[in-house]
């Protein structure tokens, strides 16, 4: 098992857009394994490479007993919206109402470079959008209206882990909408 430390809010890698994967090699397969092991151990519904400090466009997901990963995703989103609580393994113990598209289609590749399409609604759509945001340097609180975001920032500053230089997240107490993303 290759469980790695999860980077927390405030780490600059979480705000840096990730680079596209160019080499579908042994190192990428190891990254997917590390992401998967860490996500399951946390537990979470998804985990993006920047959350492990790796600035590559890769994420894993585990939603409704569907386990997988997407490399270099592009998204097509429905106009229909959903509201719901959202958490994040990089903001442990916190969750906030966050608007998202109800349906998402992610196109990309698997770790062997084969094209894949992942389609989902509800939680899977939320997870795919959340993890793709991480690849773009966006954190879910950025999706909130200004008043909600201000309240979220206050909660983050008051969190026990905020400002910890070397945290290791082992468990997320929030299983809102399934699991923390």
N, C-alpha and C positions, 0 to 999 in steps of 0.2 A: 504494500500500500504506500502511495506517495502523497501524503497529505502535506500541503505547503501552507505557510502563513498567508492569511488574507489581508491585503492592504486596506487600511481604514480611511474614511473621509478625512481629507486634509493632505493625503499623499498626492504629490503632483502627477504621478502616473495615471491617476483616475481622471484627470482633467486634460490629458494629452491624447489627441486622436491617434489610434493605433495604425500601424503599417499593414498593408495587404500582405498576406502570406504568398511567397513566391516559390518556396521549396517545400514540396510535399514529401518529406523525408522522415528519417528515424526521430529526429529532434521534434518534429511536429507531432508524431504519434505519441512521444513521451509527454509532450505538453497536454495533449488531449487526455491522456491517462491521469496526469497530475490534476488537471481541472476536474475530471470526473470524480476521482477519489476524494478530493478536497470538498467538492460540492456535496457529495453524499455524506461525508463525515460531518459537515457543518450542522445540520442538514440544510440544504437549500434547493430551490426549484431551478436555479440557473447560476452560472458563474462564467465570467468573461476573463480572458487572459490578462488584461490590465489589472484585475483584482489580485493576481499573483505577481504583479510587477513585470509582466511580459507584454510589451507593446506590439502585439500582433492581433489581427482581426479573426479571433476564434472564440466561440463560446460553447458551453455545454448546457444541457437542460435535462430535467427529470420531472416531468409533469404527467399526472394521471397514468403512472406506470410506463410512460414513454421516456426512454433514456436515449440521448443522442448528442450530437454536436453539429455545428455549422462553421465552416471556414469561409471567410470573405463574403458575409451575407449582404444581400440587398433586400429591401423590404417594399412590399406593396401593401398599403393599409386601407381598410374600409373607411368610408366617411362616417358610418355609424359608430358612436362612441359608447364607452362603458366607464362607469365610476367604480372605484373600489380601493380598498386598503392595499398599500404596497410597502414592502420592506426590502431591505438590502443587506447582504452579508457584510458590506463595507460600512454599514451604519447599524451595528448590532443592537437588538433590543428596541428599535424604533420602527414605527410604521405610520404612514400618513395616507389620507385619501388622495389618489392620483388619477387624473383622467387619461385614458388610453383609447386607441381604436379597438373596436370590438373584435375585428377579424384581422389577421396578419398572414401574409404569405412571404416566407423567406426563401430566397434562392441563393445557392452557394455551392459549396463542395464539401465532401467528406475528407477525412485525413489522408485518403489515397488519391485525391484529386478528381474524383468522380463527381459529376454534377448531381445535386440533390435539391428537392423542393420540400419545404416544411410548411404545412398549412394548419392554422388553428384559430379557435375562438376562445373567448373568456380567458382563463388562466394561461393557456399556452400562448395566446396572442399577447397577453400582458408580458409574459416572460421573454418572448422573442424581442419585443420592443425594448424592454428594460435592458437586456443584455446587449442588443445592438447599440443602444444609447451609450453603454459603457465603452464600446469600441470607437465611438465618436467623441469621447471625452465629456459626455453628458451624464449627470446623476439625476435620478428620478425626481428629486426635489426641484430641479430646474423646470419641470413640467407643471408645477403648481402655480396658482395665482399668487400675486405678490404678498397678500395678507397671510395665506397659508404657508408660504415659503418662509416668511419672517418668523412664524410660530415654530416651524420645523427647525430653523437655524438656532432658535433659543433652546429647543430640546437637545439639539446636537451639542451645543456648547455646555449644557448641563450634564451630558452623558458621562458616565464613569470612565469610559475609554477615551474620550476626546483629549487629544494632545499626547497620548501614549506613544512614545517613539518606536516601540517594537512590539506591537500587540500580535497575539496569535488568537484568532477566533476559532473556537472549537465547537461552539453550540450557539444556535440562534433560538432564543426563547419565543420568538414570534413565528407562528405558523399561520399567519393571516393568509387568507385565500390559498391555503395549502402549506406553503413554505416561504421562507424569506428568499428573495431573489438575489 
